[in-house]
Amino acid sequence: GWGNNELEYYTNSTKNVFVSNGNLIIEARKESIGGFNYSSARLTTANKKFFTYGRVDMRAKLPKTKGIWPALWMLGSNVSTVGWPACGEIDIMELLGQEPSKSYATLHYNNSSGVHGSKGNSYTLNGSAFYDQFHVFSMDWVQDQVKIYIDNNLVLTVTKDDVGSTYPFNNPFFFIFNVAVGGNWPGSPDATTTFPQRMIVDYVRVFQ
């Protein structure tokens, strides 16, 4: 549940994560596994690829339906030693399936008092949804500043001045891509929820 009371069981099954027509597919399914009622997948580059600064572009098509929570995000590589949120978290894209036209961008950190702080914003499509077609979720990351974009529209800017001396975003980070089911934020699936649900990722590009 990753501290969020999520309802999925993350597997390494090719039913939940596979490549099709050159796209990465992460599929959430309704099935009993490991004592859970849903399966999905969570990909990470931890201990494989850490990096600091650059331009990130991720082109993806997102799922829809109540209780589905896809995310394209990052954690500080020192999470195992300093813990969360001191390590920093960069949520380039989070979406609640019941709001399929709205994507959230948020940075999490420890504030100067040593407690969880965050700064975020959302971006809403006009007349369409993120499952209709591919959209590009981007980050421009330089020393002391992170900017997040959707289709080159600026959504969020966070600077070291916003955070203070505990600013963690000048350190190495790694990627996580996942589709959660349920949890404190999206809530649980209901009678309107349909499965399977897919996040389709065309590419992830890092320019440095």
N, C-alpha and C positions, 0 to 999 in steps of 0.2 A: 503493500500500500504506500510505501515511500513517505509515510507520515501524513498522507492525505486521505486515508481510509478508502483507497481505490479498490475496485472489485475484480480487476483482471489478474490473471496469472500469466507472467511473461515467459514465453517459451523460446527455444531455439528451433522450432519446427518450421519447415518450409511451407506449412499451411499459413503461418502467421507472418513470415517475411520471405520474400523471394523477388527475383528480377523478372520482369515481363516487358517485352518490347523496349528494352533499354531503360525502363523505369524501375526504381525501387518501390516495392509495394509492402506496406505494413498493414496487416489485416486483423481487425478485432472480430472475434467470432463468439457466438453464444454456444458454449459447450462446457461440460463438467470436466475440470482438470485440476488436480492438486488441491482439492477441497474448495475450489472456486467455480463460479458459474460462467466465467468468460475467459477467453484466452486472447493474447495479443503479443506484441514484441516491442522491445526497447533496445535500440542500437546505440553503442557508445564507442568513442575513439579513445577512451581512457587507457593509458599505458600503450597506446598505439600511435596517436598523433595529438600532441599538445602544440599550441602556438600562441603568439602574442602579436596583436595588431594586424591590420590588413582590411581588405574589403571582402565581405562574404556575400554571395548571392545564392539563394536557394529557391528553385522553381518547383512549386508543388501545387497539387490539387487536393483539397481537404475533405474529410468526411462530414456528414451531417447526421443529426438525429439526437434526441434527448439523451443526456448522460455520456456522450462521447467527448473526449478531451485530447485532441492531437496537439503535439508540441514539437517545435524545432528550437533547441535551446543549448546552453553551454553552462558548464560548471568550472570553477577554478581547480587547477590540477592539485592543489594542496588540500582538497576537501577532506582527505583521510587523516590529515594531521591537525588542521585548525577547525574543521567542522563547518557546518552550514549555519548561518549565512556568511560567516567571516570569509569563506573562500570566494564569495561572489557568485551570483547566478545571473546569466543574461538570457532572458526569454525573448528570442527574436520573433517567434510566432507561437501564440496559444489561442485556441478557439474552443468555445463551448458549442457543442453540436446543436443545441436548441436556438443558438444565435448564429446561423451559418453565414451571415454577411458581415460579421464583426470579428476582427482579429486584434489580439492584445499584445503589446510589447511592454516588458517590465524588467527592471534591474533590481535585484535583491542584494543586500549587504548588511553588515553591522554598522549602526550609526555611531556617533562619537560617544554615546553612553553605553555602547557594547550590546545594544539590543537590535532586533531585526528592523531594518528600514527598507523602504522600496520607493521607486519612482516609476510610474508607468503611464501609458496612454493607450487608446484604442483607435482603430481605423475601420470605418464602416463603408462598404461598397454601396453604391446607389443603383438599386434596381436589379442587382444580381447577387449571387452568393459565391463563396469560395470553393464550392463543389462544382460550379458550372464550367469553369475553365481554369487553366493554370495561372497562378500569380507568382510574382517574384518578391521574396522576403529578403531584405538586405541589411547589412550592418557595415558602417564605416567606423573603424576602430583605430584610434590613434592615442598617443600618450595623453592621459588625463581627460579623455572624452570618448563617449560612445554615442553614435547616431544610428537609429533604426528606421528603415524605409519599407514601404510596401508599394511596389510598382513605381519606384523612384519618388514617391510622395513621402516627405519627412513626417514620421509619426512621433518620435521620441528623441530627445537629446538629454544626456546625463553627463555632467562634468565632475571633476574632482571637487570643485567648489560646492557642488550640490551635496556631496557625501561627506567631505571632510578628510581628516587624516587617516581614517580607516578604509579609504578608497581601495578596493581590491582589484580594479580592472586594468592595472598595468602589469599583471602577472600572466603566466601561461594558463590557457583554458582548453577544454576539450568539448566535443560535440555530443549531444544526446538527441536522438530522434525516437519518438514513441507515440503510441495511441493508447491512452488510458480509458478505462471504462468506470464511470462513477467517480466517487471522491467528494470531498467537502465542497469543492467549487462548482462543478457541473451538476452535482446531485446524481441520483441513481437513474438508470433507464426506467422507462415506464411503458404503458401499453402502446404508446405511439412509436417506441424505439424499434428500428429494424436492423437486422444483421444479415450478412457480414457488413462491416464498414471499413473503408480503405483510405489511407493517406498514400497518395501517389507522388513520388519525388522524382522529377525529371533530372535534376542535377544539383550538386553542391559544389560551389566554386570558391576558392580562396585565392585572392590576389595579394601579393606582398611585394 
